[in-house]
């Protein structure tokens, strides 16, 4: 755009010859003659005056608002005045929209030769005629020119890099504050989680110590025990092996002592005397056949003063499958077991580290040679159980899968998951060498022998008979020293009196009867037992009782048998 004459598109563009000390361009000055020859589109053409015709009065032009401006008569015939040269330092007058410009430069009509006009001195600024609205006088060239050029305000549109830096800094400081707050929040969460974990660990540790009986200040004697476990914790299940081919049963207790990390198989002879559902004395073998699993389990628990958690009925076909599932067993055999078919090799060979498959294991567990005691066959059954536990997985889940693979219908008291967990614990003891097998000693009449109290009930089943639960019947053991058969009559009297009969044995004849209690808490109960049996009060004494009874009654010759003539 032409800065000197912005409204003239044909005005020659000045050349830039340099820049001043302020960085503004310096243009080449245009001679006055060239300026006079420029075309003025707003000037009106001059008409040639004809002879006798009045000169035509031409208007001066239009102002910035489009209003006609009349030039005085005296000024219309003035010669074109010379424009001032371009001042690169801003002294030249700029465009003022409120000032009126002189467009009185007249040009001759085309076809007439215009005489060259002499150079005139620079014209003075023309003021707007008075009385014309909207016009303001032009600024004096020699005064302070306040017209500004567009490029002087270019800084308004230029982006400021400092503003971007400030925005970036604000974003950075805000993000740092957010990160610090997030770090503080995560730190608080970690502290809370750590405190919760410590509290849970502390509660779990105290619970374990209480469960194991190791909590300081709480001894096993102060806790009421439901089993003959004393301060130790035991898990006991009973196993009945049913020989589906030869008949008969074999019974064993599988004891897991979680306190001492010891496993034990307690073999129970079939001649063991237990009480049936009616309270009458019967053998263990008959109780298994008649009373079933629940009645036999309760009878054994009452006899030994222990709590049995479940019953596992194991028929010989399932024992065979179990041995096959654990990939055979390796045991030391004490006899040779012949084959069922004549002419075939023996199923089991006597010797150490013999590998038995399922069929051989069943044959060995149920074999009882001619003239052998029942204890021999029970010991072989115990060897097979030990061999199976050594090959069983000590992982509860894997052991449970093995039990489920048997597809056996189990007793409701011992579901597959519980049986698998018990076998896994016993397998851990067997593999670690912390496992043993014992036979419960009994007398010829089926009663517990004297040695059973020390070797089995105390050492294996817990050390002492626990106090009965509130409201439960007190267990009474009887020794018959009358020289007659008075046990059955005394048993009926005790059961009718609300007591639990746990067994009777024969003893050497003695004259006076005795009612013994081992714990002072049972002194009153011992007195009631004496009254029930018709014995004098001085017969009640403190002494050593049977391992499976809270009170032991020794019937002497002074005892009067109910229904006898004496």
Secondary structure as UniProt FT lines:
FT   TURN            6..7
FT   TURN            9..10
FT   STRAND          16..19
FT   TURN            21..22
FT   STRAND          25..27
FT   HELIX           32..36
FT   TURN            41..42
FT   STRAND          45..46
FT   TURN            51..52
FT   STRAND          61..62
FT   TURN            64..65
FT   STRAND          68..69
FT   TURN            73..77
FT   TURN            88..91
FT   TURN            97..98
FT   STRAND          107..108
FT   TURN            110..111
FT   TURN            130..131
FT   TURN            133..134
FT   TURN            141..142
FT   HELIX           150..156
FT   HELIX           161..212
FT   TURN            216..217
FT   TURN            220..222
FT   TURN            228..231
FT   STRAND          234..242
FT   TURN            244..246
FT   STRAND          249..257
FT   TURN            258..261
FT   STRAND          262..268
FT   TURN            270..271
FT   STRAND          273..275
FT   TURN            277..278
FT   STRAND          281..283
FT   HELIX           284..290
FT   HELIX           292..304
FT   STRAND          310..315
FT   HELIX           316..325
FT   TURN            326..327
FT   STRAND          329..333
FT   TURN            342..343
FT   STRAND          351..356
FT   HELIX           358..366
FT   TURN            370..371
FT   HELIX           374..391
FT   HELIX           396..405
FT   TURN            406..407
FT   TURN            412..413
FT   HELIX           416..432
FT   STRAND          435..439
FT   TURN            444..445
FT   HELIX           450..452
FT   HELIX           453..458
FT   TURN            459..460
FT   TURN            470..471
FT   STRAND          475..480
FT   HELIX           487..496
FT   TURN            497..498
FT   STRAND          500..506
FT   STRAND          514..517
FT   HELIX           520..522
FT   HELIX           523..533
FT   HELIX           537..539
FT   STRAND          540..542
FT   TURN            547..548
FT   STRAND          551..555
FT   TURN            557..558
FT   TURN            562..563
//
